[in-house]
């Protein structure tokens, strides 16, 4: 009888150890999966949600996420649109914890793709950079910069690396 109790106790200890190992394994797998999630995927899962972004240097922009790609997010607020390079985002408030998988094409859509679309439309934009703010029409888009044709006829080359936000005309970032 005592042996039955002893073996029963050992079986209980073994079952508890297996359950503990299983739970630890699940936690490890969840942490490993979470480590692969990119901000772009969280922004994509926040489509139609209102977010507030703090950009490098401390400026802010907020709005409803209307589109997100691998390297940028498009926000809409009060009839204005804001194209924000993902690399300019220091903090994001209102972004859910879920992550949507970006399609192969969407994941590769760079800032240049979005800027070429704006250039084709010939819209006037306000570009906030780490060096200040300028207004004009996007004339040409290179691999790492754009040429902005300003109202006075002067063309300015703007490095993608320094762009914080590109806003539709009349919008203040």
C-alpha positions as a Markdown table, in Angstrom:
| # | Residue | x | y | z |
|---|---|---|---|---|
| 1 | Unk | 0.0 | 0.0 | 0.0 |
| 2 | Unk | 2.8 | 2.4 | 0.8 |
| 3 | Unk | 4.4 | 1.6 | -2.5 |
| 4 | Unk | 1.2 | 2.6 | -4.4 |
| 5 | Unk | 1.3 | 5.9 | -2.6 |
| 6 | Unk | 4.9 | 6.3 | -3.4 |
| 7 | Unk | 4.5 | 5.6 | -7.1 |
| 8 | Unk | 1.4 | 7.7 | -7.2 |
| 9 | Unk | 3.4 | 10.6 | -5.7 |
| 10 | Unk | 6.2 | 10.1 | -8.2 |
| 11 | Unk | 3.6 | 10.0 | -11.1 |
| 12 | Unk | 2.2 | 13.3 | -9.8 |
| 13 | Unk | 5.6 | 14.9 | -9.6 |
| 14 | Unk | 6.4 | 13.7 | -13.1 |
| 15 | Unk | 3.2 | 15.1 | -14.5 |
| 16 | Unk | 3.8 | 18.4 | -12.8 |
| 17 | Unk | 7.3 | 18.6 | -14.2 |
| 18 | Unk | 6.0 | 17.8 | -17.7 |
| 19 | Unk | 3.3 | 20.5 | -17.4 |
| 20 | Unk | 5.9 | 23.0 | -16.2 |
| 21 | Unk | 8.3 | 22.2 | -19.0 |
| 22 | Unk | 5.4 | 22.5 | -21.5 |
| 23 | Unk | 4.4 | 25.9 | -20.2 |
| 24 | Unk | 8.0 | 27.1 | -20.3 |
| 25 | Unk | 8.3 | 25.9 | -23.9 |
| 26 | Unk | 5.1 | 27.7 | -24.9 |
| 27 | Unk | 6.4 | 30.9 | -23.3 |
| 28 | Unk | 9.7 | 30.5 | -25.1 |
| 29 | Unk | 8.0 | 30.0 | -28.4 |
| 30 | Unk | 5.7 | 33.0 | -27.9 |
| 31 | Unk | 8.7 | 35.2 | -27.1 |
| 32 | Unk | 10.6 | 33.9 | -30.1 |
| 33 | Unk | 7.7 | 34.6 | -32.4 |
| 34 | Unk | 7.2 | 38.0 | -30.9 |
| 35 | Unk | 10.8 | 38.8 | -31.6 |
| 36 | Unk | 10.1 | 38.5 | -35.3 |
| 37 | Unk | 7.3 | 41.1 | -35.4 |
| 38 | Unk | 8.2 | 44.3 | -37.1 |
| 39 | Unk | 6.6 | 47.7 | -36.5 |
| 40 | Unk | 5.4 | 47.8 | -40.1 |
| 41 | Unk | 3.4 | 44.6 | -39.4 |
| 42 | Unk | 1.8 | 46.2 | -36.3 |
| 43 | Unk | 1.0 | 49.4 | -38.2 |
| 44 | Unk | -0.6 | 47.3 | -41.0 |
| 45 | Unk | -2.8 | 45.5 | -38.4 |
| 46 | Unk | -3.8 | 48.9 | -37.1 |
| 47 | Unk | -5.4 | 49.9 | -40.4 |
| 48 | Unk | -8.4 | 52.1 | -39.8 |
| 49 | Unk | -7.2 | 52.8 | -36.2 |
| 50 | Unk | -6.1 | 56.2 | -34.9 |
| 51 | Unk | -2.5 | 56.4 | -34.0 |
| 52 | Unk | -0.2 | 59.1 | -32.7 |
| 53 | Unk | 3.4 | 59.0 | -33.9 |
| 54 | Unk | 6.4 | 60.8 | -32.3 |
| 55 | Unk | 9.1 | 61.3 | -34.9 |
| 56 | Unk | 12.8 | 61.7 | -34.6 |
| 57 | Unk | 13.6 | 65.0 | -33.1 |
| 58 | Unk | 10.3 | 65.1 | -31.2 |
| 59 | Unk | 7.7 | 66.3 | -33.7 |
| 60 | Unk | 4.3 | 64.6 | -33.7 |
| 61 | Unk | 1.8 | 63.5 | -36.3 |
| 62 | Unk | -1.5 | 61.6 | -35.8 |
| 63 | Unk | -4.3 | 60.2 | -37.8 |
| 64 | Unk | -6.1 | 57.1 | -39.0 |
| 65 | Unk | -3.9 | 54.5 | -40.6 |
| 66 | Unk | -5.1 | 54.2 | -44.2 |
| 67 | Unk | -2.2 | 52.1 | -45.6 |
| 68 | Unk | 1.0 | 50.6 | -44.4 |
| 69 | Unk | 3.9 | 49.1 | -46.3 |
| 70 | Unk | 7.3 | 47.8 | -45.4 |
| 71 | Unk | 9.0 | 51.2 | -45.1 |
| 72 | Unk | 6.2 | 53.7 | -44.7 |
| 73 | Unk | 2.7 | 54.4 | -43.2 |
| 74 | Unk | 0.0 | 56.6 | -44.6 |
| 75 | Unk | -2.2 | 58.5 | -42.1 |
| 76 | Unk | -5.3 | 60.6 | -42.8 |
| 77 | Unk | -6.5 | 63.4 | -40.5 |
| 78 | Unk | -9.1 | 66.0 | -41.3 |
| 79 | Unk | -8.8 | 65.7 | -45.1 |
| 80 | Unk | -5.0 | 65.8 | -45.0 |
| 81 | Unk | -2.7 | 62.9 | -45.6 |
| 82 | Unk | 0.7 | 62.2 | -44.0 |
| 83 | Unk | 3.2 | 59.8 | -45.5 |
| 84 | Unk | 5.6 | 58.8 | -42.8 |
| 85 | Unk | 8.8 | 56.8 | -43.4 |
| 86 | Unk | 9.0 | 54.0 | -40.9 |
| 87 | Unk | 12.6 | 55.0 | -40.1 |
| 88 | Unk | 11.4 | 58.4 | -38.9 |
| 89 | Unk | 9.1 | 56.9 | -36.2 |
| 90 | Unk | 10.6 | 57.1 | -32.7 |
| 91 | Unk | 7.4 | 56.1 | -30.9 |
| 92 | Unk | 3.9 | 54.9 | -31.9 |
| 93 | Unk | 0.9 | 55.3 | -29.6 |
| 94 | Unk | -2.4 | 53.4 | -30.4 |
| 95 | Unk | -0.7 | 50.6 | -32.3 |
| 96 | Unk | -2.2 | 47.3 | -31.5 |
| 97 | Unk | -0.3 | 44.3 | -30.3 |
| 98 | Unk | -1.4 | 42.2 | -33.2 |
| 99 | Unk | 0.6 | 42.0 | -36.3 |
| 100 | Unk | -0.6 | 41.5 | -39.9 |
| 101 | Unk | 1.6 | 39.7 | -42.3 |
| 102 | Unk | 2.6 | 42.0 | -45.1 |
| 103 | Unk | 2.3 | 40.5 | -48.6 |
| 104 | Unk | 5.6 | 40.0 | -50.5 |
| 105 | Unk | 4.9 | 43.0 | -52.7 |
| 106 | Unk | 3.7 | 45.3 | -49.9 |
| 107 | Unk | 6.7 | 44.4 | -47.7 |
| 108 | Unk | 9.0 | 45.6 | -50.4 |
| 109 | Unk | 7.2 | 48.8 | -51.3 |
| 110 | Unk | 9.8 | 51.4 | -50.4 |
| 111 | Unk | 9.4 | 55.1 | -49.8 |
| 112 | Unk | 10.5 | 55.7 | -53.4 |
| 113 | Unk | 7.4 | 53.9 | -54.7 |
| 114 | Unk | 5.1 | 56.1 | -52.8 |
| 115 | Unk | 7.0 | 59.2 | -53.8 |
| 116 | Unk | 6.9 | 58.3 | -57.5 |
| 117 | Unk | 3.1 | 58.0 | -57.2 |
| 118 | Unk | 2.9 | 61.5 | -55.7 |
| 119 | Unk | 5.2 | 62.8 | -58.5 |
| 120 | Unk | 2.9 | 61.3 | -61.1 |
| 121 | Unk | 0.0 | 63.1 | -59.6 |
| 122 | Unk | 1.8 | 66.4 | -59.5 |
| 123 | Unk | 0.4 | 67.3 | -56.1 |
| 124 | Unk | 1.9 | 70.0 | -53.9 |
| 125 | Unk | 3.4 | 68.6 | -50.7 |
| 126 | Unk | 5.0 | 69.9 | -47.5 |
| 127 | Unk | 8.1 | 67.9 | -46.5 |
| 128 | Unk | 9.3 | 68.1 | -43.0 |
| 129 | Unk | 12.9 | 67.1 | -42.6 |
| 130 | Unk | 15.5 | 67.2 | -39.9 |
| 131 | Unk | 16.8 | 70.4 | -41.6 |
| 132 | Unk | 13.5 | 72.2 | -41.8 |
| 133 | Unk | 10.3 | 72.3 | -43.8 |
| 134 | Unk | 9.9 | 72.9 | -47.6 |
| 135 | Unk | 6.9 | 73.0 | -49.9 |
| 136 | Unk | 6.6 | 72.2 | -53.6 |
| 137 | Unk | 6.0 | 69.5 | -56.1 |
| 138 | Unk | 8.0 | 66.3 | -56.3 |
| 139 | Unk | 9.7 | 66.4 | -59.7 |
| 140 | Unk | 12.0 | 63.4 | -59.7 |
| 141 | Unk | 12.6 | 60.5 | -57.4 |
| 142 | Unk | 16.0 | 58.8 | -57.2 |
| 143 | Unk | 17.3 | 55.8 | -55.2 |
| 144 | Unk | 17.8 | 57.7 | -52.0 |
| 145 | Unk | 16.5 | 61.2 | -52.6 |
| 146 | Unk | 13.9 | 63.3 | -54.3 |
| 147 | Unk | 13.9 | 66.6 | -56.2 |
| 148 | Unk | 11.4 | 69.0 | -55.0 |
| 149 | Unk | 10.4 | 71.8 | -57.4 |
| 150 | Unk | 9.5 | 74.8 | -55.3 |
| 151 | Unk | 7.1 | 77.6 | -56.3 |
| 152 | Unk | 10.0 | 80.0 | -57.0 |
| 153 | Unk | 11.5 | 77.6 | -59.6 |
| 154 | Unk | 14.3 | 76.4 | -57.5 |
| 155 | Unk | 14.8 | 72.6 | -57.3 |
| 156 | Unk | 16.0 | 71.1 | -54.0 |
| 157 | Unk | 17.3 | 67.6 | -53.6 |
| 158 | Unk | 16.0 | 66.0 | -50.4 |
| 159 | Unk | 17.6 | 62.9 | -48.8 |
| 160 | Unk | 15.2 | 60.2 | -47.9 |
| 161 | Unk | 17.2 | 59.6 | -44.7 |
| 162 | Unk | 16.3 | 63.1 | -43.4 |
| 163 | Unk | 12.6 | 63.0 | -44.3 |
| 164 | Unk | 10.3 | 63.0 | -41.2 |
| 165 | Unk | 6.9 | 63.3 | -42.9 |
| 166 | Unk | 5.4 | 64.3 | -46.2 |
| 167 | Unk | 2.1 | 66.0 | -45.9 |
| 168 | Unk | -0.5 | 66.9 | -48.4 |
| 169 | Unk | -0.6 | 70.6 | -49.3 |
| 170 | Unk | -1.7 | 73.0 | -46.6 |
| 171 | Unk | -1.0 | 70.4 | -43.9 |
| 172 | Unk | 1.2 | 71.3 | -41.0 |
| 173 | Unk | 3.2 | 68.4 | -39.5 |
